[in-house]
Amino acid sequence: GVGGAGLAPDIEVGGPWRDVEFRSSFPGRAEMIAYAEAHGIPVTASAAKSYSMDRNLLHISYESGVLEDPWFDASAEDSKDMYLLSVSPEDAPDEAEYLELTFEQGNVVALNGESLSPLQVMEKLIELGGKHGIGRVDMVENRFVGMKSRGVYETPGGTILFTAHRKMESITMDREVMNLRDSLITRYSTLVYNGFWFAPERLALQALVTESQKN
């Protein structure tokens, strides 16, 4: 991607979709799924579950396949088995669960009084948020290459952390600093979304964000 090219421009990136021979053999997901099944290659996608799934430390995203149909209801009863991190709000407990997050200079350092690494906090928040049906989003995105793409996301831990952080900022952050920071967040998120993590403008914006978190 763009980030990798910035760090190691001499490395050649293979792009299967730009290869004529590859595209002639695999013009679509159905052909790739059939090839994987025929050769015993384990993949999560199937003819019945034709969407793709990408998971990282923050969340899971689902795209393509049946999700390309804007009328497909990803929240329907027969779509429940798609989700891996969360239950539907209808299946969540009726009783609330209260959490206490501790921040130092904008970074979370403890959950319910227990000192934890950011990764450990995220893992616990994913479990707790998923249990309560938090963090599901179904949206259409505008890609960097110009096309629109529907994505369904599960971000239970990130949703809790974001909400708690914003509430904490409402108490501790200067009004004009918050207004300035928020006015640049769309630009910041666009840079990250498009892969410009190591771009000088992203680093410059990060310096402002880091300064805003000191108190």
Buried (B, 14 or more C-beta within 10 A) or exposed (E): EEBEEEEEEEEEEEEEEEEEEBEEEBEEBEEBBEEBBEEEEEEEBEEEBBBBBEEEEBBBBBBBBBBEEEEBEBBEEEBEEBBEBBBBEEEBEEEEEEEEBBBEEBEBBBBEEEEBEEEBBBBBBBEBBBBBBBBBEBEEEEEEEEEEBBBBBBBBBBBBBEEBBEEBBEEEBEEEBBEEBEEEEEEBEEBEEBBBBBBEEBEEBEEBEEEBBEE
